[in-house]
Amino acid sequence: MIRTVISRLIVWPLMLCVSLGITPASAAEPEQDVAPWSLTELMHILAQVTKSKATFVEHKHLSMLTTPLEFSGTLEYTAPGRLEKYTLLPKPESLILDQDKLVVQTGDAAEKRTLSLQDYPSVWAFIESIRSTLAGDVETLKRFYHVALKGQAKQWQLILQPADSKIKSLVSEILINGSFEQINTIEIRESGGDYSVMSISRDDS
């Protein structure tokens, strides 16, 4: 059951990290890229986001299939700890994280399941890594992931490699690509060789 839940979160990528791509109202647009983009600077800008929405299209590549699976829907983030992912196609599904509760629903309300993260340490570690990225909390993020940043402000890549062996058995690496405070793509590489790529579009409505 743990593997099933984390698998759904993998299809949910960081997915919620995507919500970081919404520009804070108070953020000034950088005029030029004059210095290397540091992890501290990136986390500071992401921490300014208190509420955001985005749409996503994700392609999941499985070794057993000749063509990738496609998922699309919406993502929402509300600081400090509420994450919502609604898949619309190919079939409705929702995952909602509110503090230490994760609600998974497929189909109608009869297929609804609520998990307490404290009862599932592996799920908690994976979720906390996502939430810590959204919150710009690099110290908590480093408790669960080896974190590296490449590039500069206008074209950067955040590299997350799980430190926990149980998470590492599922996910080998997560690559988040962006420009300034905007996230463009999220790639999740699973330990077995399968991978997913999520493309993100801002929802300014």
Secondary structure as GFF3:
##gff-version 3
##sequence-region A 1 205
A	DSSP	alpha_helix	2	11	.	.	.	ID=ss1
A	DSSP	three_ten_helix	16	21	.	.	.	ID=ss2
A	DSSP	alpha_helix	39	47	.	.	.	ID=ss3
A	DSSP	beta_strand	51	61	.	.	.	ID=ss4
A	DSSP	beta_strand	69	78	.	.	.	ID=ss5
A	DSSP	beta_strand	82	89	.	.	.	ID=ss6
A	DSSP	beta_strand	93	98	.	.	.	ID=ss7
A	DSSP	beta_strand	101	106	.	.	.	ID=ss8
A	DSSP	three_ten_helix	109	111	.	.	.	ID=ss9
A	DSSP	beta_strand	112	116	.	.	.	ID=ss10
A	DSSP	three_ten_helix	117	119	.	.	.	ID=ss11
A	DSSP	alpha_helix	121	135	.	.	.	ID=ss12
A	DSSP	alpha_helix	138	144	.	.	.	ID=ss13
A	DSSP	beta_strand	145	152	.	.	.	ID=ss14
A	DSSP	beta_strand	155	162	.	.	.	ID=ss15
A	DSSP	alpha_helix	165	168	.	.	.	ID=ss16
A	DSSP	beta_strand	171	179	.	.	.	ID=ss17
A	DSSP	beta_strand	182	190	.	.	.	ID=ss18
A	DSSP	beta_strand	195	202	.	.	.	ID=ss19
###
